[in-house]
Amino acid sequence: MTKETPAPSRLRRAISGPMLFAFILGDVLGAGIYALMGVLSEQVGGMLWAPLLLALLLALLTAGSYAELVTKYPRAGGAAVFAERAFRSRIISFLVGFSMLAAGVVSAAGLAIAFAGDYLQTFLPVPPILAAMVFLVLIGALNARGIRESMGANLVMTAIELSGLVIVIAVVGFFVAGGGGDVTRVMETPDGTGAGFAVLGGAIIAYYSFVGFETSANVIEEVKDPSKTYPKALFAALLTAGVVYMLVGLASAVALPPEELQQSSGPLLAVVEATGVGVPSWLFSLIALVAVANGALLTMIMASRLAYGMAEQGLLPSGLGRVLPRRKTPWVAILVTTIVAMLLTLIGDLATLAETVVLLLLFVFLSANVSVLVLRRDRVEHDHFRVWTFVPWLGIASCILLLTQQRGIVWLFGAALLAVGLGLFALAQWARRREGVRHGE
């Protein structure tokens, strides 16, 4: 193999290794832990740490497949690019790519709802839906300004959100040292529910907290030296997030009983307040808002780059591939994904949105794990990461296992989103045929 030469791209290669680590860590941390701890406690009671551990292990399997595929084919478009190479089918490539795109936009809508909940209400008693929409507009504006500016904002916000989680762990530690809390809750499950079933059911929601690693595949054209940088940043970020998550899960269970966690849309704020340690509610709410904003920013960066990449492949209408001449950002894709996310804030609660994201991503991850095995016979002329062969096989099994745990309403919501996507795919194919006829092809 020859030394890798980064493939030509119309996008600017401005993301270094530390920036990519912060990108992935920031998206993973901001995507779930601040918003979903109360929802998770409904499934597992006080055993919050267990589904987080299981979800981490399952996510690492598919992350191994991504590390190989992304460094082997460093193109915006992520799983859609891999599926097209593996299956040689435009419709399969589209369904995989659009599932990822829909998951990203739905996730951003869920995070906007979380942003506009109890954390924001600490400062401004404004209508949540209006606040969620304004929030998404601001996220879209920063996204359009440029990838360097977005990454710079991400570095700052990741440091802030990580400090918030450290605060949760620290104040609960002081609380327990002073005789407070109930350590026995960390092994308790809801009445009438076995630990195994509870943890497996909770893993569906906990898995949402780790899916940020897929986002990074869609900025690979903007990463410096991707074959060396990507695997290190990916695994380091996931392991860091996993350790922090489990500590926060333990702290939350010790500080509050599950029924109190479930009552709050800002569960970690409730945990901090329950300890009585002198951390002002407004300060922690501000940190939580930054964390959720960071997750939404990174998710929308992914969604817009994926829409751009699919338009470049002819899988979505070509207008989504338009790029600002000076900023080098896909402005039409950013505009459209922002508007759709705003509309999605009008329907579905946070739990349903989170489970829909996981459902869509499980199909994406299933495709990626199969693609690794199919594409082993395809050789490329640059160095890339190679995962152990048993890993994608276990990844396939993990995806099938989690798919069996999804609710019927989530399947219906996901099917509706894919139906919209198929309409856009048909429109893109019609436009391509018409353009071909016009040019006499």
LOKOL-368573 format. One record per residue (C-alpha): residue number from 1; residue in one letter; chain; x, y, z. Coordinates in steps of 0.1 Angstrom, whole numbers. Example, Ala and Ser with C-alpha at 12.3 -4.5 7.8 and 13.67 -1.06 7.14 Angstrom:
BEGIN
+-----+-----+-------+-------+-------+-------+
:   n : res : chain :    xx :    yy :    zz :
+-----+-----+-------+-------+-------+-------+
:   1 :   a :     A :   123 :   -45 :    78 :
:   2 :   s :     A :   137 :   -11 :    71 :
+-----+-----+-------+-------+-------+-------+
***
This chain:
BEGIN
+-----+-----+-------+-------+-------+-------+
:   n : res : chain :    xx :    yy :    zz :
+-----+-----+-------+-------+-------+-------+
:   1 :   m :     A :     0 :     0 :     0 :
:   2 :   t :     A :    11 :    35 :    -7 :
:   3 :   k :     A :    10 :    64 :    17 :
:   4 :   e :     A :   -24 :    80 :    19 :
:   5 :   t :     A :   -30 :   112 :    -1 :
:   6 :   p :     A :   -62 :   129 :    10 :
:   7 :   a :     A :   -88 :   127 :   -17 :
:   8 :   p :     A :   -97 :   160 :   -35 :
:   9 :   s :     A :  -127 :   178 :   -19 :
:  10 :   r :     A :  -146 :   210 :   -24 :
:  11 :   l :     A :  -147 :   213 :    14 :
:  12 :   r :     A :  -119 :   227 :    35 :
:  13 :   r :     A :   -97 :   202 :    55 :
:  14 :   a :     A :   -96 :   222 :    87 :
:  15 :   i :     A :  -104 :   195 :   114 :
:  16 :   s :     A :   -73 :   183 :   134 :
:  17 :   g :     A :   -72 :   152 :   157 :
:  18 :   p :     A :   -80 :   171 :   189 :
:  19 :   m :     A :  -108 :   189 :   172 :
:  20 :   l :     A :  -122 :   156 :   159 :
:  21 :   f :     A :  -120 :   141 :   194 :
:  22 :   a :     A :  -138 :   171 :   208 :
:  23 :   f :     A :  -164 :   169 :   179 :
:  24 :   i :     A :  -173 :   133 :   187 :
:  25 :   l :     A :  -171 :   136 :   225 :
:  26 :   g :     A :  -192 :   168 :   224 :
:  27 :   d :     A :  -219 :   152 :   202 :
:  28 :   v :     A :  -220 :   121 :   223 :
:  29 :   l :     A :  -221 :   139 :   257 :
:  30 :   g :     A :  -246 :   165 :   245 :
:  31 :   a :     A :  -269 :   141 :   227 :
:  32 :   g :     A :  -283 :   123 :   256 :
:  33 :   i :     A :  -271 :   124 :   291 :
:  34 :   y :     A :  -284 :   159 :   300 :
:  35 :   a :     A :  -319 :   151 :   285 :
:  36 :   l :     A :  -326 :   114 :   289 :
:  37 :   m :     A :  -316 :   103 :   324 :
:  38 :   g :     A :  -352 :   107 :   336 :
:  39 :   v :     A :  -366 :    87 :   306 :
:  40 :   l :     A :  -340 :    60 :   312 :
:  41 :   s :     A :  -350 :    56 :   349 :
:  42 :   e :     A :  -385 :    46 :   338 :
:  43 :   q :     A :  -370 :    15 :   322 :
:  44 :   v :     A :  -344 :     5 :   347 :
:  45 :   g :     A :  -352 :    22 :   380 :
:  46 :   g :     A :  -319 :    29 :   398 :
:  47 :   m :     A :  -297 :     6 :   376 :
:  48 :   l :     A :  -289 :    36 :   353 :
:  49 :   w :     A :  -253 :    25 :   349 :
:  50 :   a :     A :  -261 :    -9 :   335 :
:  51 :   p :     A :  -278 :     0 :   302 :
:  52 :   l :     A :  -252 :    27 :   297 :
:  53 :   l :     A :  -225 :     1 :   299 :
:  54 :   l :     A :  -243 :   -23 :   276 :
:  55 :   a :     A :  -250 :     5 :   251 :
:  56 :   l :     A :  -213 :    15 :   251 :
:  57 :   l :     A :  -202 :   -21 :   244 :
:  58 :   l :     A :  -227 :   -24 :   215 :
:  59 :   a :     A :  -217 :    10 :   201 :
:  60 :   l :     A :  -180 :     0 :   201 :
:  61 :   l :     A :  -188 :   -29 :   179 :
:  62 :   t :     A :  -203 :    -8 :   151 :
:  63 :   a :     A :  -177 :    19 :   158 :
:  64 :   g :     A :  -150 :    -6 :   148 :
:  65 :   s :     A :  -167 :   -11 :   115 :
:  66 :   y :     A :  -170 :    26 :   109 :
:  67 :   a :     A :  -133 :    31 :   117 :
:  68 :   e :     A :  -124 :     7 :    88 :
:  69 :   l :     A :  -150 :    21 :    63 :
:  70 :   v :     A :  -144 :    58 :    70 :
:  71 :   t :     A :  -107 :    55 :    66 :
:  72 :   k :     A :  -110 :    33 :    36 :
:  73 :   y :     A :  -135 :    56 :    18 :
:  74 :   p :     A :  -130 :    91 :    32 :
:  75 :   r :     A :  -160 :   108 :    16 :
:  76 :   a :     A :  -189 :   128 :    29 :
:  77 :   g :     A :  -221 :   107 :    29 :
:  78 :   g :     A :  -210 :    82 :    55 :
:  79 :   a :     A :  -230 :    49 :    55 :
:  80 :   a :     A :  -247 :    58 :    21 :
:  81 :   v :     A :  -213 :    58 :     4 :
:  82 :   f :     A :  -204 :    24 :    20 :
:  83 :   a :     A :  -237 :     9 :    10 :
:  84 :   e :     A :  -234 :    20 :   -26 :
:  85 :   r :     A :  -200 :     4 :   -29 :
:  86 :   a :     A :  -210 :   -28 :   -11 :
:  87 :   f :     A :  -244 :   -35 :   -26 :
:  88 :   r :     A :  -242 :   -16 :   -60 :
:  89 :   s :     A :  -278 :    -5 :   -55 :
:  90 :   r :     A :  -288 :    32 :   -56 :
:  91 :   i :     A :  -320 :    25 :   -37 :
:  92 :   i :     A :  -302 :     7 :    -9 :
:  93 :   s :     A :  -276 :    34 :    -8 :
:  94 :   f :     A :  -304 :    60 :    -6 :
:  95 :   l :     A :  -324 :    42 :    22 :
:  96 :   v :     A :  -293 :    39 :    43 :
:  97 :   g :     A :  -282 :    75 :    38 :
:  98 :   f :     A :  -317 :    89 :    43 :
:  99 :   s :     A :  -322 :    69 :    75 :
: 100 :   m :     A :  -290 :    86 :    88 :
: 101 :   l :     A :  -302 :   120 :    76 :
: 102 :   a :     A :  -337 :   115 :    91 :
: 103 :   a :     A :  -322 :   103 :   124 :
: 104 :   g :     A :  -300 :   134 :   125 :
: 105 :   v :     A :  -328 :   158 :   119 :
: 106 :   v :     A :  -351 :   140 :   144 :
: 107 :   s :     A :  -323 :   140 :   170 :
: 108 :   a :     A :  -319 :   178 :   165 :
: 109 :   a :     A :  -356 :   183 :   171 :
: 110 :   g :     A :  -355 :   162 :   202 :
: 111 :   l :     A :  -325 :   182 :   215 :
: 112 :   a :     A :  -343 :   214 :   207 :
: 113 :   i :     A :  -372 :   202 :   229 :
: 114 :   a :     A :  -348 :   194 :   257 :
: 115 :   f :     A :  -332 :   228 :   254 :
: 116 :   a :     A :  -366 :   245 :   257 :
: 117 :   g :     A :  -376 :   225 :   288 :
: 118 :   d :     A :  -367 :   230 :   325 :
: 119 :   y :     A :  -332 :   241 :   318 :
: 120 :   l :     A :  -343 :   271 :   298 :
: 121 :   q :     A :  -373 :   278 :   320 :
: 122 :   t :     A :  -349 :   286 :   348 :
: 123 :   f :     A :  -340 :   318 :   329 :
: 124 :   l :     A :  -370 :   325 :   306 :
: 125 :   p :     A :  -406 :   314 :   310 :
: 126 :   v :     A :  -412 :   313 :   273 :
: 127 :   p :     A :  -433 :   288 :   252 :
: 128 :   p :     A :  -412 :   257 :   247 :
: 129 :   i :     A :  -421 :   252 :   210 :
: 130 :   l :     A :  -412 :   288 :   201 :
: 131 :   a :     A :  -380 :   286 :   221 :
: 132 :   a :     A :  -371 :   253 :   203 :
: 133 :   m :     A :  -376 :   269 :   169 :
: 134 :   v :     A :  -356 :   300 :   176 :
: 135 :   f :     A :  -329 :   278 :   190 :
: 136 :   l :     A :  -327 :   258 :   157 :
: 137 :   v :     A :  -325 :   290 :   137 :
: 138 :   l :     A :  -295 :   301 :   156 :
: 139 :   i :     A :  -279 :   267 :   153 :
: 140 :   g :     A :  -284 :   268 :   115 :
: 141 :   a :     A :  -269 :   303 :   113 :
: 142 :   l :     A :  -237 :   291 :   131 :
: 143 :   n :     A :  -236 :   260 :   109 :
: 144 :   a :     A :  -237 :   281 :    77 :
: 145 :   r :     A :  -210 :   305 :    89 :
: 146 :   g :     A :  -183 :   278 :    85 :
: 147 :   i :     A :  -169 :   245 :    97 :
: 148 :   r :     A :  -139 :   262 :   114 :
: 149 :   e :     A :  -162 :   285 :   134 :
: 150 :   s :     A :  -185 :   256 :   143 :
: 151 :   m :     A :  -155 :   235 :   154 :
: 152 :   g :     A :  -142 :   264 :   175 :
: 153 :   a :     A :  -175 :   268 :   192 :
: 154 :   n :     A :  -176 :   230 :   197 :
: 155 :   l :     A :  -143 :   230 :   216 :
: 156 :   v :     A :  -156 :   256 :   240 :
: 157 :   m :     A :  -190 :   240 :   245 :
: 158 :   t :     A :  -175 :   205 :   250 :
: 159 :   a :     A :  -153 :   218 :   278 :
: 160 :   i :     A :  -183 :   234 :   294 :
: 161 :   e :     A :  -206 :   204 :   291 :
: 162 :   l :     A :  -179 :   181 :   304 :
: 163 :   s :     A :  -175 :   204 :   334 :
: 164 :   g :     A :  -212 :   201 :   341 :
: 165 :   l :     A :  -210 :   163 :   343 :
: 166 :   v :     A :  -180 :   165 :   365 :
: 167 :   i :     A :  -200 :   188 :   388 :
: 168 :   v :     A :  -228 :   162 :   390 :
: 169 :   i :     A :  -204 :   135 :   400 :
: 170 :   a :     A :  -185 :   157 :   425 :
: 171 :   v :     A :  -215 :   171 :   443 :
: 172 :   v :     A :  -231 :   137 :   447 :
: 173 :   g :     A :  -198 :   125 :   460 :
: 174 :   f :     A :  -198 :   152 :   487 :
: 175 :   f :     A :  -235 :   144 :   493 :
: 176 :   v :     A :  -228 :   107 :   500 :
: 177 :   a :     A :  -197 :   115 :   521 :
: 178 :   g :     A :  -220 :   136 :   543 :
: 179 :   g :     A :  -244 :   107 :   548 :
: 180 :   g :     A :  -269 :   116 :   521 :
: 181 :   g :     A :  -284 :    96 :   492 :
: 182 :   d :     A :  -291 :    59 :   489 :
: 183 :   v :     A :  -264 :    38 :   474 :
: 184 :   t :     A :  -286 :     6 :   474 :
: 185 :   r :     A :  -307 :    22 :   446 :
: 186 :   v :     A :  -280 :    15 :   420 :
: 187 :   m :     A :  -291 :   -22 :   419 :
: 188 :   e :     A :  -329 :   -17 :   420 :
: 189 :   t :     A :  -352 :   -22 :   390 :
: 190 :   p :     A :  -389 :   -13 :   387 :
: 191 :   d :     A :  -413 :   -36 :   405 :
: 192 :   g :     A :  -421 :   -67 :   386 :
: 193 :   t :     A :  -393 :   -63 :   361 :
: 194 :   g :     A :  -363 :   -86 :   359 :
: 195 :   a :     A :  -329 :   -70 :   357 :
: 196 :   g :     A :  -321 :   -85 :   323 :
: 197 :   f :     A :  -352 :   -73 :   306 :
: 198 :   a :     A :  -350 :   -39 :   322 :
: 199 :   v :     A :  -314 :   -34 :   311 :
: 200 :   l :     A :  -320 :   -46 :   276 :
: 201 :   g :     A :  -351 :   -23 :   273 :
: 202 :   g :     A :  -331 :     6 :   287 :
: 203 :   a :     A :  -302 :     0 :   263 :
: 204 :   i :     A :  -325 :    12 :   235 :
: 205 :   i :     A :  -327 :    46 :   251 :
: 206 :   a :     A :  -291 :    46 :   263 :
: 207 :   y :     A :  -279 :    37 :   228 :
: 208 :   y :     A :  -291 :    71 :   217 :
: 209 :   s :     A :  -265 :    87 :   240 :
: 210 :   f :     A :  -237 :    71 :   220 :
: 211 :   v :     A :  -247 :    74 :   184 :
: 212 :   g :     A :  -228 :   107 :   179 :
: 213 :   f :     A :  -199 :    88 :   165 :
: 214 :   e :     A :  -217 :    83 :   132 :
: 215 :   t :     A :  -219 :   121 :   128 :
: 216 :   s :     A :  -181 :   122 :   125 :
: 217 :   a :     A :  -182 :   101 :    93 :
: 218 :   n :     A :  -199 :   129 :    75 :
: 219 :   v :     A :  -172 :   155 :    81 :
: 220 :   i :     A :  -144 :   132 :    71 :
: 221 :   e :     A :  -137 :   152 :    39 :
: 222 :   e :     A :  -128 :   181 :    63 :
: 223 :   v :     A :  -104 :   160 :    85 :
: 224 :   k :     A :   -67 :   163 :    82 :
: 225 :   d :     A :   -49 :   129 :    76 :
: 226 :   p :     A :   -81 :   109 :    82 :
: 227 :   s :     A :   -66 :    74 :    82 :
: 228 :   k :     A :   -45 :    81 :   113 :
: 229 :   t :     A :   -67 :   107 :   130 :
: 230 :   y :     A :  -101 :    91 :   128 :
: 231 :   p :     A :   -97 :    58 :   146 :
: 232 :   k :     A :   -78 :    74 :   175 :
: 233 :   a :     A :  -103 :   102 :   180 :
: 234 :   l :     A :  -133 :    78 :   176 :
: 235 :   f :     A :  -124 :    52 :   202 :
: 236 :   a :     A :  -109 :    77 :   227 :
: 237 :   a :     A :  -141 :    98 :   226 :
: 238 :   l :     A :  -165 :    68 :   230 :
: 239 :   l :     A :  -145 :    54 :   259 :
: 240 :   t :     A :  -143 :    88 :   276 :
: 241 :   a :     A :  -180 :    93 :   272 :
: 242 :   g :     A :  -188 :    58 :   285 :
: 243 :   v :     A :  -168 :    63 :   317 :
: 244 :   v :     A :  -184 :    97 :   324 :
: 245 :   y :     A :  -219 :    84 :   316 :
: 246 :   m :     A :  -217 :    55 :   340 :
: 247 :   l :     A :  -204 :    77 :   368 :
: 248 :   v :     A :  -233 :   102 :   361 :
: 249 :   g :     A :  -257 :    72 :   361 :
: 250 :   l :     A :  -245 :    60 :   395 :
: 251 :   a :     A :  -246 :    96 :   409 :
: 252 :   s :     A :  -281 :   102 :   396 :
: 253 :   a :     A :  -295 :    69 :   412 :
: 254 :   v :     A :  -278 :    76 :   445 :
: 255 :   a :     A :  -291 :   112 :   447 :
: 256 :   l :     A :  -327 :   107 :   437 :
: 257 :   p :     A :  -353 :    79 :   435 :
: 258 :   p :     A :  -364 :    70 :   399 :
: 259 :   e :     A :  -399 :    86 :   403 :
: 260 :   e :     A :  -384 :   120 :   410 :
: 261 :   l :     A :  -359 :   118 :   381 :
: 262 :   q :     A :  -388 :   109 :   358 :
: 263 :   q :     A :  -408 :   141 :   367 :
: 264 :   s :     A :  -381 :   165 :   354 :
: 265 :   s :     A :  -372 :   174 :   318 :
: 266 :   g :     A :  -339 :   187 :   333 :
: 267 :   p :     A :  -330 :   156 :   354 :
: 268 :   l :     A :  -294 :   164 :   361 :
: 269 :   l :     A :  -305 :   198 :   375 :
: 270 :   a :     A :  -328 :   180 :   398 :
: 271 :   v :     A :  -299 :   158 :   409 :
: 272 :   v :     A :  -277 :   188 :   417 :
: 273 :   e :     A :  -305 :   205 :   436 :
: 274 :   a :     A :  -312 :   174 :   456 :
: 275 :   t :     A :  -277 :   173 :   470 :
: 276 :   g :     A :  -280 :   207 :   487 :
: 277 :   v :     A :  -244 :   215 :   477 :
: 278 :   g :     A :  -240 :   252 :   469 :
: 279 :   v :     A :  -241 :   251 :   431 :
: 280 :   p :     A :  -266 :   277 :   419 :
: 281 :   s :     A :  -294 :   263 :   398 :
: 282 :   w :     A :  -290 :   290 :   372 :
: 283 :   l :     A :  -253 :   280 :   367 :
: 284 :   f :     A :  -260 :   244 :   362 :
: 285 :   s :     A :  -289 :   251 :   339 :
: 286 :   l :     A :  -266 :   273 :   318 :
: 287 :   i :     A :  -241 :   245 :   315 :
: 288 :   a :     A :  -268 :   221 :   305 :
: 289 :   l :     A :  -281 :   245 :   279 :
: 290 :   v :     A :  -246 :   247 :   264 :
: 291 :   a :     A :  -244 :   209 :   264 :
: 292 :   v :     A :  -276 :   204 :   246 :
: 293 :   a :     A :  -268 :   232 :   221 :
: 294 :   n :     A :  -235 :   216 :   214 :
: 295 :   g :     A :  -252 :   183 :   206 :
: 296 :   a :     A :  -277 :   200 :   183 :
: 297 :   l :     A :  -250 :   219 :   165 :
: 298 :   l :     A :  -229 :   189 :   158 :
: 299 :   t :     A :  -260 :   168 :   147 :
: 300 :   m :     A :  -271 :   195 :   123 :
: 301 :   i :     A :  -235 :   198 :   109 :
: 302 :   m :     A :  -238 :   161 :   102 :
: 303 :   a :     A :  -272 :   162 :    87 :
: 304 :   s :     A :  -264 :   191 :    63 :
: 305 :   r :     A :  -231 :   175 :    52 :
: 306 :   l :     A :  -249 :   142 :    46 :
: 307 :   a :     A :  -276 :   159 :    26 :
: 308 :   y :     A :  -249 :   176 :     6 :
: 309 :   g :     A :  -230 :   143 :     0 :
: 310 :   m :     A :  -262 :   125 :   -11 :
: 311 :   a :     A :  -270 :   153 :   -35 :
: 312 :   e :     A :  -235 :   150 :   -49 :
: 313 :   q :     A :  -242 :   113 :   -55 :
: 314 :   g :     A :  -275 :   121 :   -72 :
: 315 :   l :     A :  -296 :   105 :   -44 :
: 316 :   l :     A :  -313 :   137 :   -34 :
: 317 :   p :     A :  -322 :   168 :   -55 :
: 318 :   s :     A :  -291 :   185 :   -68 :
: 319 :   g :     A :  -300 :   219 :   -52 :
: 320 :   l :     A :  -289 :   205 :   -19 :
: 321 :   g :     A :  -254 :   204 :   -32 :
: 322 :   r :     A :  -250 :   241 :   -35 :
: 323 :   v :     A :  -221 :   256 :   -15 :
: 324 :   l :     A :  -215 :   292 :    -4 :
: 325 :   p :     A :  -185 :   304 :   -25 :
: 326 :   r :     A :  -166 :   321 :     3 :
: 327 :   r :     A :  -177 :   301 :    34 :
: 328 :   k :     A :  -175 :   267 :    16 :
: 329 :   t :     A :  -206 :   255 :    35 :
: 330 :   p :     A :  -236 :   237 :    20 :
: 331 :   w :     A :  -261 :   264 :    26 :
: 332 :   v :     A :  -292 :   249 :     9 :
: 333 :   a :     A :  -287 :   216 :    28 :
: 334 :   i :     A :  -283 :   236 :    61 :
: 335 :   l :     A :  -315 :   256 :    54 :
: 336 :   v :     A :  -337 :   226 :    45 :
: 337 :   t :     A :  -325 :   204 :    74 :
: 338 :   t :     A :  -331 :   233 :    98 :
: 339 :   i :     A :  -366 :   239 :    86 :
: 340 :   v :     A :  -375 :   202 :    88 :
: 341 :   a :     A :  -361 :   200 :   124 :
: 342 :   m :     A :  -382 :   230 :   133 :
: 343 :   l :     A :  -414 :   212 :   120 :
: 344 :   l :     A :  -405 :   180 :   139 :
: 345 :   t :     A :  -405 :   199 :   172 :
: 346 :   l :     A :  -443 :   202 :   168 :
: 347 :   i :     A :  -448 :   164 :   171 :
: 348 :   g :     A :  -436 :   136 :   194 :
: 349 :   d :     A :  -423 :   137 :   229 :
: 350 :   l :     A :  -386 :   133 :   237 :
: 351 :   a :     A :  -387 :    96 :   244 :
: 352 :   t :     A :  -405 :    88 :   210 :
: 353 :   l :     A :  -380 :   110 :   191 :
: 354 :   a :     A :  -350 :    94 :   208 :
: 355 :   e :     A :  -363 :    59 :   201 :
: 356 :   t :     A :  -370 :    68 :   165 :
: 357 :   v :     A :  -334 :    80 :   161 :
: 358 :   v :     A :  -322 :    47 :   174 :
: 359 :   l :     A :  -345 :    27 :   151 :
: 360 :   l :     A :  -333 :    45 :   120 :
: 361 :   l :     A :  -297 :    43 :   131 :
: 362 :   l :     A :  -299 :     6 :   138 :
: 363 :   f :     A :  -306 :     0 :   101 :
: 364 :   v :     A :  -277 :    23 :    92 :
: 365 :   f :     A :  -254 :     4 :   115 :
: 366 :   l :     A :  -266 :   -30 :   103 :
: 367 :   s :     A :  -258 :   -19 :    68 :
: 368 :   a :     A :  -223 :    -6 :    78 :
: 369 :   n :     A :  -214 :   -39 :    96 :
: 370 :   v :     A :  -225 :   -59 :    66 :
: 371 :   s :     A :  -206 :   -35 :    43 :
: 372 :   v :     A :  -173 :   -41 :    61 :
: 373 :   l :     A :  -175 :   -78 :    53 :
: 374 :   v :     A :  -187 :   -74 :    17 :
: 375 :   l :     A :  -160 :   -48 :     9 :
: 376 :   r :     A :  -131 :   -68 :    23 :
: 377 :   r :     A :  -124 :   -79 :   -13 :
: 378 :   d :     A :  -122 :   -43 :   -24 :
: 379 :   r :     A :   -86 :   -29 :   -22 :
: 380 :   v :     A :   -77 :     8 :   -20 :
: 381 :   e :     A :   -43 :    24 :   -27 :
: 382 :   h :     A :   -38 :    40 :     7 :
: 383 :   d :     A :   -34 :    28 :    43 :
: 384 :   h :     A :   -65 :    25 :    64 :
: 385 :   f :     A :   -77 :    10 :    97 :
: 386 :   r :     A :   -88 :   -27 :    97 :
: 387 :   v :     A :  -110 :   -41 :   124 :
: 388 :   w :     A :  -110 :   -77 :   136 :
: 389 :   t :     A :  -134 :   -98 :   115 :
: 390 :   f :     A :  -155 :  -110 :   144 :
: 391 :   v :     A :  -164 :   -74 :   153 :
: 392 :   p :     A :  -187 :   -66 :   124 :
: 393 :   w :     A :  -204 :  -101 :   129 :
: 394 :   l :     A :  -211 :   -92 :   166 :
: 395 :   g :     A :  -222 :   -57 :   154 :
: 396 :   i :     A :  -248 :   -73 :   131 :
: 397 :   a :     A :  -261 :   -94 :   160 :
: 398 :   s :     A :  -263 :   -64 :   183 :
: 399 :   c :     A :  -283 :   -44 :   158 :
: 400 :   i :     A :  -308 :   -72 :   153 :
: 401 :   l :     A :  -312 :   -76 :   191 :
: 402 :   l :     A :  -319 :   -40 :   196 :
: 403 :   l :     A :  -344 :   -39 :   167 :
: 404 :   t :     A :  -365 :   -65 :   184 :
: 405 :   q :     A :  -370 :   -41 :   214 :
: 406 :   q :     A :  -387 :   -12 :   195 :
: 407 :   r :     A :  -423 :    -1 :   201 :
: 408 :   g :     A :  -449 :    -2 :   173 :
: 409 :   i :     A :  -455 :    36 :   173 :
: 410 :   v :     A :  -418 :    41 :   167 :
: 411 :   w :     A :  -418 :    18 :   137 :
: 412 :   l :     A :  -448 :    38 :   123 :
: 413 :   f :     A :  -430 :    71 :   128 :
: 414 :   g :     A :  -398 :    58 :   111 :
: 415 :   a :     A :  -418 :    44 :    82 :
: 416 :   a :     A :  -435 :    77 :    76 :
: 417 :   l :     A :  -401 :    95 :    75 :
: 418 :   l :     A :  -387 :    70 :    50 :
: 419 :   a :     A :  -418 :    74 :    28 :
: 420 :   v :     A :  -411 :   111 :    25 :
: 421 :   g :     A :  -375 :   102 :    17 :
: 422 :   l :     A :  -385 :    78 :   -11 :
: 423 :   g :     A :  -405 :   107 :   -26 :
: 424 :   l :     A :  -374 :   129 :   -27 :
: 425 :   f :     A :  -354 :   100 :   -42 :
: 426 :   a :     A :  -380 :    96 :   -70 :
: 427 :   l :     A :  -378 :   134 :   -76 :
: 428 :   a :     A :  -340 :   133 :   -78 :
: 429 :   q :     A :  -341 :   104 :  -103 :
: 430 :   w :     A :  -367 :   121 :  -125 :
: 431 :   a :     A :  -346 :   153 :  -125 :
: 432 :   r :     A :  -315 :   133 :  -136 :
: 433 :   r :     A :  -333 :   116 :  -164 :
: 434 :   r :     A :  -347 :   148 :  -176 :
: 435 :   e :     A :  -313 :   164 :  -175 :
: 436 :   g :     A :  -299 :   134 :  -195 :
: 437 :   v :     A :  -325 :   138 :  -222 :
: 438 :   r :     A :  -318 :   175 :  -224 :
: 439 :   h :     A :  -282 :   168 :  -231 :
: 440 :   g :     A :  -289 :   139 :  -255 :
: 441 :   e :     A :  -276 :   112 :  -233 :
+-----+-----+-------+-------+-------+-------+
***
